[in-house]
């Protein structure tokens, strides 16, 4: 999987564009995010760079070195700096309750570690801190078969349901948890009608 992402991010163009994800942008403004924010599976850095420009203290990570390279390039273009790490999240040394929020935008992990990732992320959030998540729902698979350009995993067990997210973040107060159909226009790999799970939870 690492090589797949390295190959995708090696291109000169930005796979998902340079603009932040709409749901994240709206949540940042609505909930007045501040402080330290973690961006797992951040890829080419579009959301992390936007967050820094809004005054947030950002830490991002991904398994892809090429993703980091592109993120640092984007940060330089926007005259900001980000703390971006590469490696296996489950072995990264983050202190519990050290982040004010975590933002997971289309952060899909292999099914054997998905819940472990979510639970570790939950453990890193301070009391009253937020998790903001948007990812493809299990019902997106049918739409993807009709239009592969919307992107997302092609395996059911890597996709989300409201029940799976509620389970993984069971200690969080649910502010928003919904499945919605949206129009995606993000770079070359997210285009068309998609079904997503949107979650905002407070620790």
C-alpha positions, 0 to 999 in steps of 0.5 A: 500500500505504501508504494501505491501512495508513493506512486500516486503522490510522485506526480507533479500534480496534486492528486486531490487538489490544493484546496482544503476539504469542504467539510473540514473547512466548514467544521473548522469555522463553525467550531472555532478550532484552536490549539494542536491538531493532528492530521492522520493519513494527510497525504499531500497536505492540503488540509494541514496547510490550510489549518496552519494558515488559520493559526492552528498548531499542526502535526500531520503524518502519512506512510508515504514519503512522497506525500510528505514531499508534496505537503512540504512543497505546498507549505512552502508555496503558502509560506507556512511550515508544518510538522509532518512525519512519515511512518506507522502511526501505531508505533509513533510516540504521541502522548495521550490527551496531547491534541485539541482535535484530530481531522481524518479526511478520507483516512481509510486504513486496512481493516485489521488495524482500522479500529486500533487506529481510531482508538489510538486517535481517540486516546490522543484527544484532550477532554472537550477536544474534537474528532472531525471525520469524513470518509467513504461509506460502505454504500459508496461501493455501488457508486464507485462501481458505476463511476470509478472516478469518485475514488475511495477503497474498492473493498467493503471492509475498508469503508465506514458505516455510522455504526462502525464510527460510533463503535470506534469512538464510543466514548465521544459525545456525538455532535454529528454522525450522518451518511450523506450523498455529496458531489466531490470535485477534489483533484484528479481522484475524487470526482462525482456523486459519492456517499460519505460518513461525516462525524464530529465527536467531542471527548 
